[in-house]
Amino acid sequence: APHEPQVGETIALHVDARDRRALVASSAQHGSFFLYRYKQTALAVDVVIFHEAESGPEVLLIRRKFDPFQGSWAFCGGFVDLELDETPEDAAIRELKEETNVDAVLAGTEGAANAPVIEQVITKGNAQRDPRGYTVSIVFVAKVPSRELRQRAGDDAAEVRAPRESRLLPTRSASRS
């Protein structure tokens, strides 16, 4: 019979970085351990921030302070803290606050009429998105009125702004009918 690990038992496990199979404790109370045959997946949130500027709608981005992709422009976001039983919605609100200093609430909740709101729009997964491993990202949209915009970078964001490339341009041309 295969050996079943016991609570408190030291377990030696080699994890191949390319394979990333994981031994996890399902419950400290029950002492259950499982070796998943599936690769680990990271759960992240991205927040696309829309802001109405004098020149028209803009998408605010953060410049990444750390690797991977240090110095690159990105949507606000980060990993869901599963150790704290954080929900994706709470993670999106936390990341928005940490990286841009914007306090937001979920659309349709109390306070949504007077604060920037976020709402979930899509979920995407991709093995090549992040060099740290397969990541599933839940994407939210934040609508931030000018009065709430502070644009103060924090946490792992070096800068917050709407780079020229992110401006939303009209799709109609004067030469088209």
C-alpha positions in Angstrom: 0.0 0.0 0.0 1.3 3.5 -0.7 2.5 5.5 2.2 0.1 8.2 3.3 1.8 11.3 4.9 0.7 12.2 8.4 0.2 15.6 9.9 3.5 17.0 11.0 5.5 14.4 9.0 8.4 15.8 7.1 7.8 15.2 3.4 10.5 15.4 0.8 9.2 16.3 -2.6 11.1 17.3 -5.7 9.1 19.7 -7.8 10.2 20.1 -11.4 9.7 23.8 -12.3 8.4 22.8 -15.7 6.0 20.3 -14.3 4.9 22.1 -11.1 2.9 19.3 -9.6 2.1 20.1 -6.0 1.7 18.3 -2.7 -0.8 20.3 -0.6 -2.5 19.9 2.7 -6.3 20.0 2.1 -7.1 20.5 5.7 -5.0 20.7 8.8 -7.9 19.3 10.9 -8.2 16.2 8.7 -4.6 15.7 8.0 -5.3 15.0 4.3 -2.7 15.4 1.7 -3.1 15.1 -2.0 -0.6 14.9 -4.9 -2.4 16.5 -7.7 -1.6 15.1 -11.1 -2.4 18.5 -12.7 0.0 21.4 -12.9 -0.5 24.2 -10.5 -2.4 27.2 -11.7 -2.1 30.7 -10.4 -5.2 32.9 -10.0 -4.8 36.6 -10.8 -6.9 39.7 -11.4 -6.4 42.5 -13.9 -8.1 45.8 -13.7 -8.6 47.9 -16.8 -9.0 51.4 -15.6 -11.1 53.8 -17.7 -10.8 57.5 -16.9 -12.5 60.4 -18.7 -9.8 63.0 -19.3 -10.3 66.5 -20.9 -9.0 65.1 -24.2 -11.4 62.1 -24.1 -11.5 58.6 -22.6 -8.1 57.1 -21.4 -6.9 53.8 -20.1 -4.7 54.2 -17.1 -1.8 51.8 -16.9 0.9 51.0 -14.4 4.6 50.8 -15.2 5.9 47.6 -13.5 8.5 48.2 -10.8 9.7 44.6 -10.6 10.3 41.5 -12.8 8.8 39.9 -14.6 8.5 42.6 -17.2 10.0 45.4 -15.1 9.6 48.8 -16.7 6.7 47.6 -19.0 3.3 49.1 -19.1 0.5 46.8 -17.7 -3.0 46.8 -16.4 -3.3 47.1 -12.6 -3.5 43.7 -11.0 -1.9 40.8 -9.2 -2.4 37.5 -7.6 -5.4 36.5 -5.5 -4.2 35.7 -2.0 -5.6 32.3 -1.5 -4.0 31.9 1.9 -6.3 34.6 3.2 -9.4 33.1 1.4 -9.4 36.4 -0.6 -12.1 36.5 -3.4 -11.2 37.7 -6.9 -13.4 40.7 -6.3 -11.6 41.6 -3.1 -8.2 41.1 -4.8 -9.2 43.5 -7.7 -10.3 46.1 -5.2 -7.1 45.6 -3.1 -4.8 45.7 -6.2 -6.4 48.9 -7.5 -5.9 50.6 -4.1 -2.3 49.3 -3.7 -1.1 50.2 -7.2 -3.1 53.4 -7.9 -4.5 54.7 -4.6 -8.0 54.5 -6.0 -10.7 53.2 -3.6 -13.4 51.3 -5.5 -16.5 49.1 -4.8 -18.2 46.4 -6.8 -20.9 47.6 -9.2 -24.3 47.0 -7.8 -23.2 47.2 -4.2 -23.8 49.8 -1.5 -21.8 52.9 -2.2 -21.5 52.2 -5.9 -23.4 55.4 -6.7 -20.7 57.6 -5.1 -17.4 55.8 -5.7 -15.4 54.3 -8.6 -16.9 50.9 -9.5 -15.4 47.7 -10.8 -17.1 44.9 -12.5 -15.9 41.5 -13.9 -15.9 41.3 -17.6 -14.0 38.1 -18.7 -11.7 35.3 -17.5 -8.7 34.3 -19.5 -6.0 31.6 -19.1 -2.7 31.3 -20.8 0.5 29.3 -20.3 2.7 32.0 -21.9 1.2 35.0 -20.1 3.5 34.8 -17.1 7.0 33.2 -17.0 6.2 32.0 -13.4 3.7 29.5 -14.7 0.2 29.0 -16.0 -2.0 31.9 -14.9 -5.8 32.3 -15.1 -6.7 36.0 -14.8 -10.2 37.4 -14.0 -10.4 40.8 -15.8 -12.3 43.6 -14.2 -13.2 47.1 -15.6 -12.9 50.1 -13.3 -14.6 53.4 -14.2 -12.8 56.1 -12.3 -14.3 59.7 -12.3 -11.8 62.6 -12.4 -12.7 63.6 -8.8 -11.4 60.2 -7.6 -8.3 60.0 -9.6 -5.1 60.4 -7.6 -2.6 58.6 -9.8 -0.2 57.7 -7.0 1.8 54.6 -7.8 2.3 52.2 -5.0 3.2 48.6 -4.1 4.8 47.1 -7.2 3.8 49.9 -9.6 6.6 52.5 -10.4 4.2 54.9 -12.2 0.5 55.3 -13.0 -0.6 57.2 -16.1 -2.2 57.1 -19.5 0.6 56.6 -21.9 0.0 58.2 -25.3 -0.4 54.7 -26.8 -3.3 54.0 -24.5 -5.6 56.9 -25.5 -8.8 55.7 -27.0 -9.1 57.3 -30.4 -12.4 57.7 -32.4 -13.0 54.9 -34.9 -14.6 57.1 -37.5 -12.6 59.0 -40.0 -13.8 62.2 -41.6 -13.1 60.7 -45.0 -15.5 57.8 -44.4 -19.2 58.0 -44.9 
